[in-house]
Amino acid sequence: ILAAGAGLGRTLLDTERSVALVYATSMRNLSIAVAVVVAAESVPAEAVLPIALAYILQPPLGAIYMHYRRDMVGEGLSLREAITEVV
């Protein structure tokens, strides 16, 4: 979902709106996913585990994407320059 939002945002929207689209499509749907899995009786309880893992992985990935858009795309830095700035 993160890649689809990034691709659509990059081709159809300006920079600010494309970043907002990525956050809206990838970060906001986790609560809905948990509610659907918990409410459905036919879905096994283990289905919550990937969603819980997504709660752990998505915020850092969103921060990495934000830094990528700001440093590498916005300022035109190379990967090495962006890493040395952060470290």
Biopython code that builds the backbone (N, CA, C, O; Angstrom):
import numpy as np
from Bio.PDB.StructureBuilder import StructureBuilder

atoms = [
    (1, "ILE", "N", (0.836, -1.186, 0.000)),
    (1, "ILE", "CA", (0.000, 0.000, 0.000)),
    (1, "ILE", "C", (0.880, 1.249, 0.000)),
    (1, "ILE", "O", (0.563, 2.249, -0.645)),
    (2, "LEU", "N", (1.991, 1.174, 0.734)),
    (2, "LEU", "CA", (2.904, 2.314, 0.784)),
    (2, "LEU", "C", (3.458, 2.634, -0.597)),
    (2, "LEU", "O", (3.521, 3.800, -0.989)),
    (3, "ALA", "N", (3.858, 1.610, -1.332)),
    (3, "ALA", "CA", (4.417, 1.823, -2.674)),
    (3, "ALA", "C", (3.359, 2.324, -3.646)),
    (3, "ALA", "O", (3.649, 3.170, -4.491)),
    (4, "ALA", "N", (2.135, 1.811, -3.538)),
    (4, "ALA", "CA", (1.061, 2.270, -4.428)),
    (4, "ALA", "C", (0.735, 3.733, -4.166)),
    (4, "ALA", "O", (0.560, 4.505, -5.108)),
    (5, "GLY", "N", (0.651, 4.123, -2.892)),
    (5, "GLY", "CA", (0.400, 5.522, -2.562)),
    (5, "GLY", "C", (1.517, 6.431, -3.026)),
    (5, "GLY", "O", (1.268, 7.536, -3.508)),
    (6, "ALA", "N", (2.766, 5.965, -2.879)),
    (6, "ALA", "CA", (3.910, 6.772, -3.322)),
    (6, "ALA", "C", (3.915, 6.926, -4.833)),
    (6, "ALA", "O", (4.176, 8.015, -5.344)),
    (7, "GLY", "N", (3.631, 5.848, -5.555)),
    (7, "GLY", "CA", (3.618, 5.920, -7.021)),
    (7, "GLY", "C", (2.516, 6.809, -7.547)),
    (7, "GLY", "O", (2.749, 7.634, -8.431)),
    (8, "LEU", "N", (1.312, 6.648, -7.012)),
    (8, "LEU", "CA", (0.198, 7.491, -7.453)),
    (8, "LEU", "C", (0.431, 8.952, -7.086)),
    (8, "LEU", "O", (0.168, 9.851, -7.885)),
    (9, "GLY", "N", (0.926, 9.179, -5.876)),
    (9, "GLY", "CA", (1.183, 10.549, -5.447)),
    (9, "GLY", "C", (2.242, 11.236, -6.276)),
    (9, "GLY", "O", (2.125, 12.420, -6.590)),
    (10, "ARG", "N", (3.276, 10.494, -6.633)),
    (10, "ARG", "CA", (4.365, 11.075, -7.417)),
    (10, "ARG", "C", (3.913, 11.441, -8.821)),
    (10, "ARG", "O", (4.371, 12.439, -9.376)),
    (11, "THR", "N", (3.019, 10.644, -9.404)),
    (11, "THR", "CA", (2.599, 10.917, -10.779)),
    (11, "THR", "C", (1.441, 11.900, -10.864)),
    (11, "THR", "O", (1.340, 12.640, -11.842)),
    (12, "LEU", "N", (0.569, 11.927, -9.866)),
    (12, "LEU", "CA", (-0.647, 12.726, -9.981)),
    (12, "LEU", "C", (-0.668, 14.002, -9.143)),
    (12, "LEU", "O", (-1.431, 14.918, -9.450)),
    (13, "LEU", "N", (0.144, 14.086, -8.098)),
    (13, "LEU", "CA", (0.030, 15.197, -7.150)),
    (13, "LEU", "C", (1.359, 15.925, -6.980)),
    (13, "LEU", "O", (2.410, 15.444, -7.404)),
    (14, "ASP", "N", (1.287, 17.103, -6.346)),
    (14, "ASP", "CA", (2.513, 17.812, -6.005)),
    (14, "ASP", "C", (3.153, 17.155, -4.778)),
    (14, "ASP", "O", (2.587, 16.220, -4.212)),
    (15, "THR", "N", (4.313, 17.631, -4.370)),
    (15, "THR", "CA", (5.098, 16.972, -3.323)),
    (15, "THR", "C", (4.360, 16.894, -1.994)),
    (15, "THR", "O", (4.304, 15.825, -1.387)),
    (16, "GLU", "N", (3.798, 17.994, -1.535)),
    (16, "GLU", "CA", (3.133, 18.004, -0.233)),
    (16, "GLU", "C", (1.942, 17.059, -0.210)),
    (16, "GLU", "O", (1.749, 16.320, 0.756)),
    (17, "ARG", "N", (1.163, 17.080, -1.246)),
    (17, "ARG", "CA", (-0.017, 16.214, -1.288)),
    (17, "ARG", "C", (0.364, 14.749, -1.473)),
    (17, "ARG", "O", (-0.332, 13.865, -0.973)),
    (18, "SER", "N", (1.452, 14.480, -2.179)),
    (18, "SER", "CA", (1.860, 13.083, -2.348)),
    (18, "SER", "C", (2.325, 12.489, -1.024)),
    (18, "SER", "O", (2.048, 11.323, -0.746)),
    (19, "VAL", "N", (3.024, 13.262, -0.206)),
    (19, "VAL", "CA", (3.430, 12.781, 1.116)),
    (19, "VAL", "C", (2.202, 12.551, 1.986)),
    (19, "VAL", "O", (2.131, 11.551, 2.701)),
    (20, "ALA", "N", (1.244, 13.454, 1.937)),
    (20, "ALA", "CA", (0.009, 13.275, 2.698)),
    (20, "ALA", "C", (-0.746, 12.034, 2.240)),
    (20, "ALA", "O", (-1.331, 11.328, 3.062)),
    (21, "LEU", "N", (-0.741, 11.762, 0.949)),
    (21, "LEU", "CA", (-1.405, 10.565, 0.429)),
    (21, "LEU", "C", (-0.741, 9.298, 0.952)),
    (21, "LEU", "O", (-1.431, 8.341, 1.305)),
    (22, "VAL", "N", (0.574, 9.279, 1.006)),
    (22, "VAL", "CA", (1.282, 8.101, 1.525)),
    (22, "VAL", "C", (0.919, 7.863, 2.985)),
    (22, "VAL", "O", (0.618, 6.733, 3.367)),
    (23, "TYR", "N", (0.943, 8.901, 3.799)),
    (23, "TYR", "CA", (0.584, 8.731, 5.204)),
    (23, "TYR", "C", (-0.870, 8.302, 5.359)),
    (23, "TYR", "O", (-1.172, 7.429, 6.173)),
    (24, "ALA", "N", (-1.763, 8.896, 4.600)),
    (24, "ALA", "CA", (-3.189, 8.575, 4.727)),
    (24, "ALA", "C", (-3.496, 7.152, 4.295)),
    (24, "ALA", "O", (-4.339, 6.494, 4.905)),
    (25, "THR", "N", (-2.834, 6.665, 3.259)),
    (25, "THR", "CA", (-3.140, 5.321, 2.776)),
    (25, "THR", "C", (-2.441, 4.234, 3.565)),
    (25, "THR", "O", (-2.953, 3.117, 3.645)),
    (26, "SER", "N", (-1.298, 4.519, 4.147)),
    (26, "SER", "CA", (-0.565, 3.440, 4.802)),
    (26, "SER", "C", (-0.691, 3.438, 6.317)),
    (26, "SER", "O", (-0.628, 2.370, 6.926)),
    (27, "MET", "N", (-0.863, 4.570, 6.936)),
    (27, "MET", "CA", (-0.857, 4.627, 8.393)),
    (27, "MET", "C", (-2.243, 4.560, 9.029)),
    (27, "MET", "O", (-2.366, 4.113, 10.170)),
    (28, "ARG", "N", (-3.255, 4.975, 8.348)),
    (28, "ARG", "CA", (-4.556, 5.134, 8.986)),
    (28, "ARG", "C", (-5.424, 3.890, 8.956)),
    (28, "ARG", "O", (-6.423, 3.842, 9.675)),
    (29, "ASN", "N", (-5.101, 2.899, 8.174)),
    (29, "ASN", "CA", (-5.990, 1.762, 7.998)),
    (29, "ASN", "C", (-5.761, 0.644, 9.001)),
    (29, "ASN", "O", (-6.484, -0.351, 8.960)),
    (30, "LEU", "N", (-4.809, 0.758, 9.882)),
    (30, "LEU", "CA", (-4.524, -0.320, 10.818)),
    (30, "LEU", "C", (-5.644, -0.525, 11.824)),
    (30, "LEU", "O", (-5.982, -1.669, 12.131)),
    (31, "SER", "N", (-6.224, 0.529, 12.340)),
    (31, "SER", "CA", (-7.318, 0.390, 13.299)),
    (31, "SER", "C", (-8.530, -0.265, 12.663)),
    (31, "SER", "O", (-9.213, -1.069, 13.298)),
    (32, "ILE", "N", (-8.795, 0.073, 11.427)),
    (32, "ILE", "CA", (-9.908, -0.556, 10.710)),
    (32, "ILE", "C", (-9.632, -2.038, 10.518)),
    (32, "ILE", "O", (-10.534, -2.860, 10.677)),
    (33, "ALA", "N", (-8.405, -2.387, 10.182)),
    (33, "ALA", "CA", (-8.051, -3.792, 9.989)),
    (33, "ALA", "C", (-8.210, -4.583, 11.280)),
    (33, "ALA", "O", (-8.722, -5.702, 11.255)),
    (34, "VAL", "N", (-7.785, -4.029, 12.395)),
    (34, "VAL", "CA", (-7.952, -4.712, 13.678)),
    (34, "VAL", "C", (-9.429, -4.889, 13.999)),
    (34, "VAL", "O", (-9.837, -5.960, 14.449)),
    (35, "ALA", "N", (-10.228, -3.866, 13.776)),
    (35, "ALA", "CA", (-11.660, -3.963, 14.063)),
    (35, "ALA", "C", (-12.333, -5.031, 13.210)),
    (35, "ALA", "O", (-13.181, -5.770, 13.709)),
    (36, "VAL", "N", (-11.974, -5.125, 11.948)),
    (36, "VAL", "CA", (-12.575, -6.133, 11.066)),
    (36, "VAL", "C", (-12.186, -7.535, 11.512)),
    (36, "VAL", "O", (-13.030, -8.431, 11.554)),
    (37, "VAL", "N", (-10.919, -7.731, 11.845)),
    (37, "VAL", "CA", (-10.463, -9.064, 12.251)),
    (37, "VAL", "C", (-11.092, -9.476, 13.574)),
    (37, "VAL", "O", (-11.487, -10.631, 13.733)),
    (38, "VAL", "N", (-11.191, -8.564, 14.514)),
    (38, "VAL", "CA", (-11.757, -8.901, 15.817)),
    (38, "VAL", "C", (-13.262, -9.137, 15.715)),
    (38, "VAL", "O", (-13.795, -10.011, 16.399)),
    (39, "ALA", "N", (-13.944, -8.381, 14.882)),
    (39, "ALA", "CA", (-15.399, -8.505, 14.772)),
    (39, "ALA", "C", (-15.835, -9.740, 13.994)),
    (39, "ALA", "O", (-16.912, -10.277, 14.252)),
    (40, "ALA", "N", (-15.038, -10.192, 13.065)),
    (40, "ALA", "CA", (-15.426, -11.338, 12.236)),
    (40, "ALA", "C", (-15.183, -12.636, 12.997)),
    (40, "ALA", "O", (-14.075, -12.899, 13.464)),
    (41, "GLU", "N", (-16.217, -13.429, 13.111)),
    (41, "GLU", "CA", (-16.093, -14.697, 13.832)),
    (41, "GLU", "C", (-15.393, -15.762, 13.001)),
    (41, "GLU", "O", (-14.802, -16.687, 13.557)),
    (42, "SER", "N", (-15.451, -15.648, 11.689)),
    (42, "SER", "CA", (-14.864, -16.675, 10.832)),
    (42, "SER", "C", (-13.354, -16.515, 10.651)),
    (42, "SER", "O", (-12.697, -17.416, 10.130)),
    (43, "VAL", "N", (-12.806, -15.391, 11.070)),
    (43, "VAL", "CA", (-11.372, -15.138, 10.920)),
    (43, "VAL", "C", (-10.657, -15.638, 12.176)),
    (43, "VAL", "O", (-11.081, -15.321, 13.288)),
    (44, "PRO", "N", (-9.583, -16.412, 12.020)),
    (44, "PRO", "CA", (-8.869, -16.903, 13.209)),
    (44, "PRO", "C", (-8.194, -15.766, 13.978)),
    (44, "PRO", "O", (-7.871, -14.721, 13.414)),
    (45, "ALA", "N", (-7.993, -15.990, 15.258)),
    (45, "ALA", "CA", (-7.404, -14.960, 16.120)),
    (45, "ALA", "C", (-5.976, -14.622, 15.709)),
    (45, "ALA", "O", (-5.500, -13.519, 15.974)),
    (46, "GLU", "N", (-5.288, -15.566, 15.062)),
    (46, "GLU", "CA", (-3.912, -15.323, 14.642)),
    (46, "GLU", "C", (-3.817, -14.264, 13.549)),
    (46, "GLU", "O", (-2.723, -13.781, 13.257)),
    (47, "ALA", "N", (-4.921, -13.904, 12.953)),
    (47, "ALA", "CA", (-4.911, -12.887, 11.899)),
    (47, "ALA", "C", (-4.562, -11.505, 12.446)),
    (47, "ALA", "O", (-4.222, -10.604, 11.679)),
    (48, "VAL", "N", (-4.642, -11.332, 13.756)),
    (48, "VAL", "CA", (-4.287, -10.052, 14.366)),
    (48, "VAL", "C", (-2.766, -9.860, 14.384)),
    (48, "VAL", "O", (-2.295, -8.723, 14.422)),
    (49, "LEU", "N", (-2.006, -10.934, 14.358)),
    (49, "LEU", "CA", (-0.545, -10.831, 14.472)),
    (49, "LEU", "C", (0.107, -10.010, 13.361)),
    (49, "LEU", "O", (0.943, -9.162, 13.673)),
    (50, "PRO", "N", (-0.224, -10.212, 12.079)),
    (50, "PRO", "CA", (0.390, -9.344, 11.060)),
    (50, "PRO", "C", (0.017, -7.871, 11.221)),
    (50, "PRO", "O", (0.810, -6.985, 10.905)),
    (51, "ILE", "N", (-1.183, -7.620, 11.709)),
    (51, "ILE", "CA", (-1.601, -6.234, 11.923)),
    (51, "ILE", "C", (-0.805, -5.626, 13.071)),
    (51, "ILE", "O", (-0.393, -4.468, 13.000)),
    (52, "ALA", "N", (-0.590, -6.405, 14.128)),
    (52, "ALA", "CA", (0.228, -5.923, 15.243)),
    (52, "ALA", "C", (1.658, -5.660, 14.787)),
    (52, "ALA", "O", (2.280, -4.690, 15.220)),
    (53, "LEU", "N", (2.175, -6.510, 13.924)),
    (53, "LEU", "CA", (3.508, -6.292, 13.369)),
    (53, "LEU", "C", (3.549, -5.010, 12.535)),
    (53, "LEU", "O", (4.544, -4.286, 12.547)),
    (54, "ALA", "N", (2.476, -4.739, 11.821)),
    (54, "ALA", "CA", (2.408, -3.511, 11.027)),
    (54, "ALA", "C", (2.429, -2.273, 11.921)),
    (54, "ALA", "O", (2.996, -1.249, 11.543)),
    (55, "TYR", "N", (1.810, -2.358, 13.114)),
    (55, "TYR", "CA", (1.872, -1.240, 14.055)),
    (55, "TYR", "C", (3.314, -0.944, 14.457)),
    (55, "TYR", "O", (3.661, 0.207, 14.724)),
    (56, "ILE", "N", (4.150, -1.970, 14.500)),
    (56, "ILE", "CA", (5.550, -1.787, 14.881)),
    (56, "ILE", "C", (6.377, -1.256, 13.710)),
    (56, "ILE", "O", (7.267, -0.430, 13.911)),
    (57, "LEU", "N", (6.097, -1.717, 12.498)),
    (57, "LEU", "CA", (6.937, -1.391, 11.344)),
    (57, "LEU", "C", (6.559, -0.101, 10.620)),
    (57, "LEU", "O", (7.438, 0.588, 10.104)),
    (58, "GLN", "N", (5.286, 0.235, 10.570)),
    (58, "GLN", "CA", (4.874, 1.355, 9.730)),
    (58, "GLN", "C", (5.339, 2.730, 10.208)),
    (58, "GLN", "O", (5.745, 3.528, 9.363)),
    (59, "PRO", "N", (5.310, 3.064, 11.496)),
    (59, "PRO", "CA", (5.811, 4.401, 11.873)),
    (59, "PRO", "C", (7.276, 4.646, 11.516)),
    (59, "PRO", "O", (7.586, 5.714, 10.988)),
    (60, "PRO", "N", (8.203, 3.700, 11.779)),
    (60, "PRO", "CA", (9.579, 3.961, 11.330)),
    (60, "PRO", "C", (9.706, 4.045, 9.814)),
    (60, "PRO", "O", (10.478, 4.856, 9.302)),
    (61, "LEU", "N", (8.955, 3.213, 9.091)),
    (61, "LEU", "CA", (9.006, 3.295, 7.630)),
    (61, "LEU", "C", (8.463, 4.631, 7.133)),
    (61, "LEU", "O", (8.974, 5.186, 6.160)),
    (62, "GLY", "N", (7.434, 5.146, 7.791)),
    (62, "GLY", "CA", (6.917, 6.464, 7.430)),
    (62, "GLY", "C", (7.936, 7.560, 7.676)),
    (62, "GLY", "O", (8.046, 8.497, 6.885)),
    (63, "ALA", "N", (8.687, 7.452, 8.775)),
    (63, "ALA", "CA", (9.731, 8.439, 9.061)),
    (63, "ALA", "C", (10.858, 8.360, 8.037)),
    (63, "ALA", "O", (11.389, 9.386, 7.612)),
    (64, "ILE", "N", (11.222, 7.143, 7.643)),
    (64, "ILE", "CA", (12.256, 6.978, 6.617)),
    (64, "ILE", "C", (11.788, 7.583, 5.303)),
    (64, "ILE", "O", (12.560, 8.249, 4.615)),
    (65, "TYR", "N", (10.524, 7.356, 4.952)),
    (65, "TYR", "CA", (9.993, 7.923, 3.713)),
    (65, "TYR", "C", (9.988, 9.447, 3.770)),
    (65, "TYR", "O", (10.296, 10.109, 2.779)),
    (66, "MET", "N", (9.638, 10.004, 4.931)),
    (66, "MET", "CA", (9.628, 11.458, 5.071)),
    (66, "MET", "C", (11.033, 12.029, 4.867)),
    (66, "MET", "O", (11.204, 13.026, 4.166)),
    (67, "HIS", "N", (12.033, 11.398, 5.479)),
    (67, "HIS", "CA", (13.411, 11.864, 5.304)),
    (67, "HIS", "C", (13.869, 11.694, 3.858)),
    (67, "HIS", "O", (14.574, 12.549, 3.323)),
    (68, "TYR", "N", (13.470, 10.597, 3.232)),
    (68, "TYR", "CA", (13.816, 10.385, 1.822)),
    (68, "TYR", "C", (13.248, 11.497, 0.953)),
    (68, "TYR", "O", (13.961, 12.064, 0.125)),
    (69, "ARG", "N", (11.972, 11.812, 1.137)),
    (69, "ARG", "CA", (11.342, 12.861, 0.322)),
    (69, "ARG", "C", (11.970, 14.216, 0.591)),
    (69, "ARG", "O", (12.173, 15.002, -0.334)),
    (70, "ARG", "N", (12.279, 14.497, 1.848)),
    (70, "ARG", "CA", (12.833, 15.807, 2.189)),
    (70, "ARG", "C", (14.279, 15.946, 1.735)),
    (70, "ARG", "O", (14.642, 16.949, 1.122)),
    (71, "ASP", "N", (15.106, 14.952, 2.031)),
    (71, "ASP", "CA", (16.544, 15.076, 1.790)),
    (71, "ASP", "C", (16.943, 14.719, 0.368)),
    (71, "ASP", "O", (17.652, 15.483, -0.288)),
    (72, "MET", "N", (16.500, 13.575, -0.113)),
    (72, "MET", "CA", (16.985, 13.100, -1.410)),
    (72, "MET", "C", (16.210, 13.694, -2.572)),
    (72, "MET", "O", (16.804, 14.055, -3.588)),
    (73, "VAL", "N", (14.914, 13.800, -2.444)),
    (73, "VAL", "CA", (14.113, 14.345, -3.541)),
    (73, "VAL", "C", (14.076, 15.869, -3.464)),
    (73, "VAL", "O", (14.305, 16.548, -4.465)),
    (74, "GLY", "N", (13.788, 16.405, -2.282)),
    (74, "GLY", "CA", (13.643, 17.845, -2.140)),
    (74, "GLY", "C", (14.935, 18.618, -2.287)),
    (74, "GLY", "O", (14.975, 19.643, -2.967)),
    (75, "GLU", "N", (15.999, 18.134, -1.650)),
    (75, "GLU", "CA", (17.271, 18.852, -1.671)),
    (75, "GLU", "C", (18.251, 18.305, -2.692)),
    (75, "GLU", "O", (19.303, 18.904, -2.913)),
    (76, "GLY", "N", (17.935, 17.194, -3.312)),
    (76, "GLY", "CA", (18.801, 16.622, -4.334)),
    (76, "GLY", "C", (20.081, 15.999, -3.801)),
    (76, "GLY", "O", (21.088, 15.957, -4.508)),
    (77, "LEU", "N", (20.056, 15.515, -2.564)),
    (77, "LEU", "CA", (21.242, 14.899, -1.986)),
    (77, "LEU", "C", (21.395, 13.460, -2.466)),
    (77, "LEU", "O", (20.415, 12.807, -2.825)),
    (78, "SER", "N", (22.620, 12.979, -2.467)),
    (78, "SER", "CA", (22.850, 11.566, -2.749)),
    (78, "SER", "C", (22.575, 10.780, -1.467)),
    (78, "SER", "O", (22.426, 11.362, -0.393)),
    (79, "LEU", "N", (22.509, 9.468, -1.588)),
    (79, "LEU", "CA", (22.260, 8.622, -0.424)),
    (79, "LEU", "C", (23.365, 8.790, 0.608)),
    (79, "LEU", "O", (23.083, 8.875, 1.803)),
    (80, "ARG", "N", (24.594, 8.838, 0.176)),
    (80, "ARG", "CA", (25.722, 9.000, 1.094)),
    (80, "ARG", "C", (25.644, 10.345, 1.824)),
    (80, "ARG", "O", (25.873, 10.399, 3.032)),
    (81, "GLU", "N", (25.327, 11.416, 1.116)),
    (81, "GLU", "CA", (25.223, 12.739, 1.747)),
    (81, "GLU", "C", (24.083, 12.780, 2.758)),
    (81, "GLU", "O", (24.227, 13.364, 3.831)),
    (82, "ALA", "N", (22.957, 12.166, 2.423)),
    (82, "ALA", "CA", (21.820, 12.155, 3.340)),
    (82, "ALA", "C", (22.138, 11.371, 4.605)),
    (82, "ALA", "O", (21.748, 11.780, 5.699)),
    (83, "ILE", "N", (22.840, 10.250, 4.471)),
    (83, "ILE", "CA", (23.190, 9.440, 5.644)),
    (83, "ILE", "C", (24.197, 10.172, 6.521)),
    (83, "ILE", "O", (24.067, 10.155, 7.745)),
    (84, "THR", "N", (25.191, 10.810, 5.927)),
    (84, "THR", "CA", (26.180, 11.528, 6.734)),
    (84, "THR", "C", (25.567, 12.732, 7.440)),
    (84, "THR", "O", (26.041, 13.121, 8.507)),
    (85, "GLU", "N", (24.539, 13.323, 6.875)),
    (85, "GLU", "CA", (23.847, 14.421, 7.561)),
    (85, "GLU", "C", (23.118, 13.930, 8.797)),
    (85, "GLU", "O", (23.119, 14.603, 9.828)),
    (86, "VAL", "N", (22.494, 12.761, 8.702)),
    (86, "VAL", "CA", (21.725, 12.222, 9.823)),
    (86, "VAL", "C", (22.652, 11.696, 10.908)),
    (86, "VAL", "O", (22.406, 11.902, 12.097)),
    (87, "VAL", "N", (23.709, 11.022, 10.501)),
    (87, "VAL", "CA", (24.634, 10.423, 11.469)),
    (87, "VAL", "C", (25.614, 11.479, 11.880)),
    (87, "VAL", "O", (26.499, 11.217, 12.694)),
]
sb = StructureBuilder()
sb.init_structure("model")
sb.init_model(0)
sb.init_chain("A")
sb.init_seg("    ")
for serial, (resi, resn, name, xyz) in enumerate(atoms, 1):
    if name == "N":
        sb.init_residue(resn, " ", resi, " ")
    sb.init_atom(name, np.array(xyz, "f"), 0.0, 1.0, " ", f" {name:<3s}", serial, name[0])
structure = sb.get_structure()
